[in-house]
Amino acid sequence: MSNQLSPSTSAIKSMRIALKLVANEQVSFATSSGNDFSANNFVAIKPCSLAEVIGASAIDLDIDVSSLDASLSEHVVSESSVNTALSFNDYFAQAIIHIEQQHTVLLSHPELPYRLLMMPAIVAAKHRCHPHAYLTGMGEADDMPSAINAALAQAKRAHIKPTQVDATQLTCYKDKFAQLVMLIGSIATRSVPNAVSANQPTDAQYWFTEMHQNRVVSFNFSEGFKQHCAVFVQGTELAQASSLVDENRLFLPVSANDLGSMKQQLQQLSTQLAALPDHNDKSSSTAISFMLSQLKQFDQTQPLSAVVMANSVTNAVSEINVMLSAIDKAETTAKSEVKVQAKSNLSIEHKTPSGSCFHLTSDKVLGNNGLCFVYPGVGTVYPQMFAQLPRYFPALFAQLERDGDVKAMLQADSIYAENAKTADMSLGELAIAGVGASYILTKVLTEHFGIKPNFAMGYSMGEASMWASLDVWKTPHNMIEATQTNSIFTSDISGRLDCVRQAWQLEQGEDIVWNSFVVRAAPTEIEAVLADYPRAYLAIIQGDTCVLAGCEQSCKALLKQIGKRGIAANRVTAMHTQPAMLIRDNVQAFYQQALHDQDVLDAQASSIKFISAASQMPISLTSQDIANSIADTFCQPLNFTKLVNNARHLGARLFVEIGADRQTSTLIDKIARTAANTDSHLNAPLSAIAINAKGDDQTALLKCIAQLISHKVPLSLQYLTENLSHLLTASIARENRHQSQAAQLAPQLEGEQS
């Protein structure tokens, strides 16, 4: 190919050039360990038959890599070598010349596992081939700011401040191209691009943008004595979801008709697992294939279900042995009861730290018409929550971006900031992030696993999360800005505490030292002396603890009088106290929101009983009734014990906490243990499950799904099997490449030994 090509980038004009990553089947990921091509954002680049067809006729630019990299990798580059060697920018310009002629082009490097297919955007649209990104502008100048400005102007995005990827320290074509490929992969996965050397990858974080704004990034590199910038905009192609389960995270459901059959099934599973080869890079597909088969043959209609979870085949066998021992122990205990009491009460409640579980009760299964979604209140969100979820549910986050402002919905500037501290967030910000967390987790369960609750209820402000998440309110996203600015959250029951100031008849200059304390005490102990402390309030009753709120000095004095210690929450909110009743009408007006279309409401009302702390009976799905319910719950003291027991009386048995961390699960377990035995509904078995826990979103979600399976909740495992099938295909292709390379290498090694 001729080297007499102008490096000018002006040929791009106003054209949008579509870019698509396609696999280089001749290269193994293992040979590219110097770059982060084994990271999740690259295994998620799904194969595209359309791109392969287009790429088959593309112009494969011939790159003399050895001479190019040799001339550009020296620390001191002479002017003559700069003039004679084709630069990275030259190949961009070369590709653009062909694209101007409506051709497609392939850029590649023989050692990198991905090639870059470039074509006019109109060609991509004609073939219905969705690009990962668009190249919309290029700039060249003596300094980088000028090059960036020139590229943005050409891209008609001079008003945008792009995310910048700095490749100016990279000297050889391979490293520059690797960094570019990684950037396109980051755009496809909506993860913050790696802004450091391609040899120093960082952990991927979700790439939040302003509402309805595409991601824009400038790729900055230096060549010779010039600075260059290429501007890329996100394309319409979204990365494939990563599989929640893999060879290092086994999820094996087992079904059976009776307990004896369950033991046989588990023993058979153990034998099959023991026969699998030890895991290594060449055999990961074996474990994946086995798990996929197990998932597909799982029969939910059988009376009993168990799930084995482990991080390896060996540990899975150990988990099965522990489960079998638990079953044997329960059977032995039941036989002893028969001898003593002439009746058997066989009950198995088996859970392991790895997530394996099996539940069996003499009563009806808990998940059969007894599933209740529980929405936690304010203050459960934590730094970096849900950081892993976007790679497992990319389509969900893309839909959330189309519907509203995900960045604001999760309060990303606070939650995902470096050294983030939720203690620094305002009540309104905590409320928004809490609703956002519950909304996302609800969609994960209902839309991706087909789980439908029979009941729903909320702890405190979690009641608002319930209406927003379960498709009752039509446009919950519209409440975000109002929550940030409304005086209810900024000054009435938080901040200046204006409603408290009014109730206590204080002057504006008088200080209020407010606090709340969690105390292990019966409500009657506090109520007996509460009249002596008019500025202290019994805000919440929750099992064996209560929350005392109000004037810090009064609360401490009250606790001292009853001989109890309180744990200070150090949060300023007057919710659930008498002063909050002064703004009850304002709260009711704020939450009187437009409801979803009637057909949606009818479907929800027919399948879900919505339970409120403000009423013994389920709430009717009218805007007025919902607003009144929230206002009463918000402003009056909260008796969470009464709420849980009312839900149990209505038929709720399996409580799943739909929110960040675990606020209500432990409380519900305690309430169940302290419930009065006069009501037969309160004697029925109960279980509480948290869908999220700090640290590992993936494991917490899988543990929740496993327990729902064991409790016989109707659900779909199709999302697991679909993504696991994609992973299996990729694993087999990787292993085939390993084998091919080993076959090619064997004769060479044999020759060296002779």
Secondary structure as UniProt FT lines:
FT   HELIX           10..12
FT   TURN            13..14
FT   STRAND          17..23
FT   TURN            25..26
FT   HELIX           29..32
FT   TURN            33..38
FT   HELIX           40..43
FT   HELIX           49..56
FT   STRAND          59..60
FT   HELIX           65..72
FT   HELIX           79..84
FT   HELIX           88..100
FT   TURN            101..102
FT   STRAND          105..107
FT   TURN            110..111
FT   STRAND          114..120
FT   HELIX           121..126
FT   TURN            127..128
FT   STRAND          133..141
FT   HELIX           144..154
FT   TURN            155..156
FT   TURN            158..159
FT   STRAND          163..166
FT   TURN            168..169
FT   HELIX           173..189
FT   TURN            198..199
FT   TURN            211..212
FT   STRAND          216..223
FT   TURN            224..225
FT   STRAND          226..234
FT   TURN            247..248
FT   STRAND          249..256
FT   HELIX           259..274
FT   TURN            281..283
FT   HELIX           284..297
FT   TURN            300..301
FT   STRAND          304..310
FT   HELIX           313..341
FT   STRAND          348..351
FT   TURN            353..354
FT   STRAND          357..360
FT   TURN            366..367
FT   STRAND          371..375
FT   TURN            378..379
FT   TURN            383..388
FT   HELIX           389..392
FT   HELIX           394..403
FT   HELIX           406..409
FT   TURN            410..411
FT   HELIX           412..415
FT   TURN            418..419
FT   HELIX           422..424
FT   HELIX           427..443
FT   HELIX           444..448
FT   STRAND          455..458
FT   TURN            460..461
FT   HELIX           462..469
FT   TURN            470..471
FT   HELIX           476..478
FT   HELIX           479..485
FT   HELIX           488..492
FT   TURN            495..496
FT   HELIX           498..503
FT   TURN            504..505
FT   TURN            508..509
FT   STRAND          514..519
FT   HELIX           523..530
FT   TURN            531..532
FT   TURN            534..535
FT   STRAND          536..542
FT   TURN            543..544
FT   STRAND          545..551
FT   HELIX           552..562
FT   STRAND          566..568
FT   TURN            575..576
FT   HELIX           578..583
FT   HELIX           584..590
FT   HELIX           598..607
FT   STRAND          609..611
FT   TURN            613..614
FT   HELIX           623..635
FT   STRAND          638..639
FT   HELIX           640..650
FT   STRAND          654..657
FT   HELIX           665..674
FT   HELIX           680..683
FT   STRAND          687..690
FT   TURN            694..695
FT   HELIX           697..710
FT   TURN            711..712
FT   HELIX           718..753
//
